[in-house]
């Protein structure tokens, strides 16, 4: 039965978000796939009304709640280890203005997540040559541009670093303009090495105060 009241819409959207979050945390599903599957489970239809679908921010909040409830100490240790590794890589790639983004930044990273960086360089080839000269085995793919479909996909290099998979999206330097604005909920979409260090120090302080 389709909802008729605003409260019904909000409740269904929350149920879909919670279901999607479980799939993200447990199975490593991407947000779009998890949202569609959760909507099908909750509503029993393949094409629900757009107003019933939670956005990524709502799903992310539910993933964070899920990790808080079920992740235990292991989640915090895993997240901190991934951030430490990200910081090491960012320091190595400092010439290419690296920024951390994704689940490792927002704190929802679990066992299925990998480290996502965005580099802003004069040339993608510079980054590839830098890594190859240091005997880093890389795989090259494409990732949709963070500014949307009207922009061409960007080249992405993937490699292993201390048993963690790193995906580094290679952007032109001018793409950095306007990229540091916070998200709609006030959280940062990407941070540089200094920002990551500050985030980790703040988390450590909070843990000590608890």
N, C-alpha and C positions, 0 to 999 in steps of 0.2 A: 504494500500500500504506500502510495506516495505521500509525503508530508504536506500539510496544509498550513502549518504555523511555523513562524520563524524559529521557535525553540526546537521544533522537530528537525528543521534543516541543520541547525547548529549541532544537535545531538548526533545526527547521522554523519555529519562531516567529521565530528570528533571520533566516532567509531571507525570510520574509514581511515583516518589518520593513525589511530592506535594500531589497527590491523596492518597498515602499511609499515609502520615503525617496527613491528615484530619481524616482518619479512626482511627489512633492511638489516636489523641487528642480528637475526638468527642465520639468514641465508646469504647476506651480502647483496641483496637485490638492489637495483638502482631505483631511485625515487619514482620515476614514471611507471616502471613495470609494477612496483609494489602498490602504487596508488590504483592502477587499473585492476589488479587482482583483488585488492581489498574491497574496492567498490563493487566488484562482481559478487564477492562473498556476502557483503552486507545488504546489497540492494537486489541481487539476483538478475541484473541486467548488464549488457555489455556497453551501453552508451547512456550513462546517467546524465541528468541535467548538470550543466557546468557549475551551478551554485551549490551542488552537493559535494564537489570535489575539493579536498583540502589543498592548500598550496604547499610549496616546499618548506616554508618556514614552520608551518603547523606540524608537518611530519617530522621535521628536525627536532622540534621541541618534544615530540612524543618519543623519538629515538633517545633523546637525552634522559627523559624520565625512565625509559625502559632500562637503559644502561645503569642508571642510578639505583634502580630497584633490584636488578638481576645480575649486573656486571660484577658487583663485589669489588674487593681490593684488586683483583686481577685486571679489571678494566682500567683503573687508574695507573697501574704499573705499565700496562701495555701502551696507553696513551702517552705517558711520559717518555717511554723508550722510543716511540715513534717520533715524538717531538725532538728528542735528543739527536736522533739520526737525521731528521730533517735539517736541524741546525748545522750539523757537520757538513752536509752536502751544500747548504746555502753558503757556508763560509768558504768552501772550496770553489764555488761558482760566483763569488762575490762580484767579479768583474762584469757579470751579466745581469745584475740587479734582480736577484731572485726574491720571489714572494711566495709564502706558503698560503695555500687555500684548501678548501674542502673539509672533510671530516676530522682530519688531524688538527686543523685550526679550531673548528667550532666545538671540539671536545666530544664528538659522538663516535669517534673511530673505534672499531672493534676488531675482532680477529680476521674479518674478511677485507678490511680496508687497506688501502695502499696510500703512499705519500704523493701528493700532487703539488707541484711547484709551477709557477709561472715566471719565465725569464723574459727580460726586456732588453734585447740586444740589437746591435746594428745589423747583424746578419745571423740567420740560423746556422749557416755553415761554420761560423766562428765557434759556436757551442759544440757542434759535432766534432770538429777538428780538435778542440781542447780536450774532449773526453777520449777520443781515439788515441791521441798522443799520450794519454795516461793509461792506456791499455784497458779502458772501460768498454766492455761490449755493449753496444746500443742497438735497440730496435727502433725503427722510425715508423710513425703512423700519423694520423691527423685527428685533431680534436676540434669540435665546433668553437668558434670564437665566442669569448665571454660577452661580447657586445651584441650578439644575436645573429640571426640567419642572414641579414643583409651584408654581413662581412664574410670573407672567405675563411674556411677552416685554417687552423694553424698547424704547422709541423710540430710533432711531439716526439721527444726521444725518451725511451724507457730503458732502465738499466737497474741492476742490483747493487745495493750498497749495504754491507753488513747484514745480509739476509733480508733486507727490506726492498720492496719494489718501488722505484721512483719513476714518476711520470712528469717530465718537464716540458711544459708547453712553451713554444718559442715565439714570442711576440716581437713586433717592431717596437723600437723605443718610444715612438709617438703614441702607441696604444696605452702607455702608462698614464697619459693625460686623462683626468677624470676617473681613473680606475681606483682611486683610494678613498672614494666617498663611502661612508658606512651604508649598510643595508637599510631596508625599511624599518627593521626592528632596532636599529642603532648599533648592531654588531658589525665588526669589520669583515669585509669580504676577503681580504688578503692582508698579510703583514710581512714586513721585511725581517731580517735577522734580529735587529734591535727590538722590534715589536714582539717577536717570538720569545726572546729572552725575558722581556718584561712580563709577558703573559705567564711564563713558567715560574718566574720569581713570585708573582702574585699568587699563583695557585699553591706554591710551596708555603707562602705565608699563611694562606687560608687554612691549609692542612695543619699547620703548627698551632693555629688559634683554636682549632676544634677540640 
